[in-house]
Amino acid sequence: MNLKVILSEQYKRAKNKKYNLSCILLGMLFFAMGVNGFFEIEKITFSPRGEFFLGYLEANAWLWPMINFIQVVAGLLLLLRSYVPLAILLLGPIITNILAFHICLDLVRLPYILVMTFAYLYVAYIHRDLFKRFLKKR
């Protein structure tokens, strides 16, 4: 791809209101949740099974801080709309686990998680050309 094609695609994405809204929504959500995971500004309650599971994650010396760090970095990348494909790659496993957690352990917030998942899938779909090379058989 030449520079002219790349710049025209970036210009189209910048003018797409749904794309910008999805990036801002995901960026604010993950930045806020990552910062909240570090400092526990607001206590979020879950079902007893969900609290039990999160207790194990928080007790781990390195896993919980790493998840929160990735959320903060990816949230900032989405808010700034720079390196959005990298943010999509970083958030993929986290969103998958959040979705599985809420389906299996805590159904109360599932509608919000589905909105977050669809926003993530939309942003990933916009950048699908960059991810096609990962799906090619070699």
PEBEL-V557750 format. One record per residue. N is the residue number from 0. PSI is psi in degrees with one decimal (999 if undefined). NEAR is the number of other C-alpha atoms within 12 Angstrom. D_CENTER is the distance of its C-alpha to the mean C-alpha in Angstrom with 1 decimal. Layout:
n=N psi=PSI near=NEAR d_center=D_CENTER
n=N psi=PSI near=NEAR d_center=D_CENTER
//
This chain:
n=0 psi=135.9 near=10 d_center=27.5
n=1 psi=170.1 near=8 d_center=29.4
n=2 psi=-35.1 near=9 d_center=28.3
n=3 psi=-40.8 near=10 d_center=29.4
n=4 psi=-42.9 near=11 d_center=27.2
n=5 psi=-44.9 near=15 d_center=24.1
n=6 psi=-36.2 near=13 d_center=25.0
n=7 psi=-35.9 near=14 d_center=25.7
n=8 psi=-40.2 near=19 d_center=22.3
n=9 psi=-37.4 near=21 d_center=20.6
n=10 psi=-41.8 near=15 d_center=23.0
n=11 psi=-42.7 near=17 d_center=22.2
n=12 psi=-38.3 near=25 d_center=18.5
n=13 psi=-29.1 near=20 d_center=19.3
n=14 psi=-8.6 near=13 d_center=21.6
n=15 psi=111.5 near=17 d_center=19.3
n=16 psi=-38.5 near=15 d_center=18.7
n=17 psi=-38.6 near=19 d_center=16.2
n=18 psi=-47.3 near=31 d_center=14.1
n=19 psi=-42.5 near=28 d_center=14.5
n=20 psi=-42.0 near=23 d_center=13.8
n=21 psi=-42.6 near=33 d_center=10.5
n=22 psi=-43.4 near=40 d_center=9.4
n=23 psi=-43.2 near=29 d_center=11.0
n=24 psi=-51.4 near=30 d_center=9.8
n=25 psi=-41.2 near=43 d_center=6.0
n=26 psi=-46.8 near=36 d_center=7.5
n=27 psi=-42.6 near=27 d_center=9.9
n=28 psi=-51.3 near=32 d_center=8.2
n=29 psi=-34.4 near=37 d_center=6.1
n=30 psi=-46.6 near=31 d_center=9.3
n=31 psi=-43.1 near=28 d_center=11.6
n=32 psi=-33.6 near=32 d_center=10.5
n=33 psi=-44.5 near=31 d_center=10.6
n=34 psi=-40.5 near=27 d_center=14.0
n=35 psi=-32.7 near=23 d_center=15.1
n=36 psi=-31.9 near=27 d_center=14.6
n=37 psi=-46.1 near=22 d_center=17.0
n=38 psi=-8.6 near=14 d_center=19.5
n=39 psi=60.1 near=15 d_center=19.2
n=40 psi=-42.9 near=12 d_center=20.1
n=41 psi=128.1 near=13 d_center=19.8
n=42 psi=125.4 near=12 d_center=20.5
n=43 psi=126.1 near=14 d_center=18.4
n=44 psi=146.8 near=16 d_center=20.6
n=45 psi=-179.6 near=20 d_center=20.0
n=46 psi=163.7 near=18 d_center=22.6
n=47 psi=-38.9 near=12 d_center=25.0
n=48 psi=-38.7 near=17 d_center=23.5
n=49 psi=-40.9 near=24 d_center=19.9
n=50 psi=-39.4 near=20 d_center=21.5
n=51 psi=-46.7 near=17 d_center=23.4
n=52 psi=-46.9 near=21 d_center=20.4
n=53 psi=-27.8 near=25 d_center=18.4
n=54 psi=-40.1 near=17 d_center=21.8
n=55 psi=-40.9 near=15 d_center=21.8
n=56 psi=-44.2 near=19 d_center=18.4
n=57 psi=-28.3 near=20 d_center=19.5
n=58 psi=-21.3 near=14 d_center=22.9
n=59 psi=135.4 near=14 d_center=21.6
n=60 psi=-26.8 near=12 d_center=22.5
n=61 psi=-25.9 near=13 d_center=19.7
n=62 psi=-49.2 near=18 d_center=16.8
n=63 psi=-45.9 near=25 d_center=15.6
n=64 psi=-35.3 near=22 d_center=15.9
n=65 psi=-42.7 near=21 d_center=14.2
n=66 psi=-45.1 near=32 d_center=11.0
n=67 psi=-39.1 near=30 d_center=11.3
n=68 psi=-44.3 near=27 d_center=12.2
n=69 psi=-40.0 near=33 d_center=9.2
n=70 psi=-42.2 near=38 d_center=7.0
n=71 psi=-47.1 near=30 d_center=9.8
n=72 psi=-47.9 near=34 d_center=10.2
n=73 psi=-36.8 near=40 d_center=6.9
n=74 psi=-43.0 near=36 d_center=7.2
n=75 psi=-41.8 near=32 d_center=10.7
n=76 psi=-38.5 near=28 d_center=10.4
n=77 psi=-40.0 near=37 d_center=8.8
n=78 psi=-39.2 near=28 d_center=11.4
n=79 psi=-11.8 near=21 d_center=14.1
n=80 psi=37.1 near=29 d_center=13.1
n=81 psi=139.2 near=22 d_center=14.4
n=82 psi=42.5 near=21 d_center=13.2
n=83 psi=-40.3 near=35 d_center=10.4
n=84 psi=-35.5 near=26 d_center=11.1
n=85 psi=-41.6 near=23 d_center=10.6
n=86 psi=-38.9 near=34 d_center=7.2
n=87 psi=-43.3 near=41 d_center=6.5
n=88 psi=-40.5 near=28 d_center=8.7
n=89 psi=-36.8 near=28 d_center=7.4
n=90 psi=-15.0 near=40 d_center=4.0
n=91 psi=-56.0 near=24 d_center=6.4
n=92 psi=-33.2 near=18 d_center=8.6
n=93 psi=-44.7 near=30 d_center=6.7
n=94 psi=-38.7 near=31 d_center=5.7
n=95 psi=-44.6 near=22 d_center=9.3
n=96 psi=-36.8 near=18 d_center=10.7
n=97 psi=-44.4 near=30 d_center=9.6
n=98 psi=-45.0 near=28 d_center=11.1
n=99 psi=-40.4 near=20 d_center=14.1
n=100 psi=-47.2 near=25 d_center=14.7
n=101 psi=-28.5 near=27 d_center=15.1
n=102 psi=-41.1 near=19 d_center=17.1
n=103 psi=-34.6 near=17 d_center=19.4
n=104 psi=-24.9 near=22 d_center=19.7
n=105 psi=90.4 near=25 d_center=18.9
n=106 psi=-7.0 near=20 d_center=19.2
n=107 psi=-43.6 near=18 d_center=19.6
n=108 psi=13.6 near=23 d_center=16.1
n=109 psi=-40.2 near=20 d_center=15.4
n=110 psi=-39.0 near=15 d_center=15.9
n=111 psi=-39.0 near=20 d_center=13.2
n=112 psi=-36.1 near=27 d_center=10.7
n=113 psi=-39.0 near=21 d_center=12.1
n=114 psi=-43.9 near=19 d_center=11.7
n=115 psi=-41.5 near=31 d_center=7.9
n=116 psi=-42.8 near=30 d_center=8.2
n=117 psi=-36.8 near=23 d_center=10.7
n=118 psi=-41.8 near=29 d_center=9.1
n=119 psi=-46.5 near=42 d_center=6.4
n=120 psi=-35.1 near=25 d_center=9.7
n=121 psi=-46.1 near=24 d_center=11.7
n=122 psi=-40.2 near=38 d_center=10.1
n=123 psi=-36.8 near=29 d_center=10.3
n=124 psi=-38.3 near=20 d_center=13.8
n=125 psi=-35.0 near=27 d_center=14.8
n=126 psi=22.9 near=26 d_center=14.4
n=127 psi=-30.2 near=18 d_center=16.0
n=128 psi=-32.4 near=17 d_center=19.0
n=129 psi=-21.3 near=22 d_center=17.4
n=130 psi=-5.5 near=17 d_center=16.2
n=131 psi=-33.0 near=13 d_center=19.6
n=132 psi=-23.0 near=11 d_center=21.3
n=133 psi=-19.8 near=11 d_center=19.3
n=134 psi=-0.9 near=10 d_center=20.8
n=135 psi=138.3 near=9 d_center=24.3
n=136 psi=134.7 near=6 d_center=26.9
n=137 psi=999 near=5 d_center=28.9
//
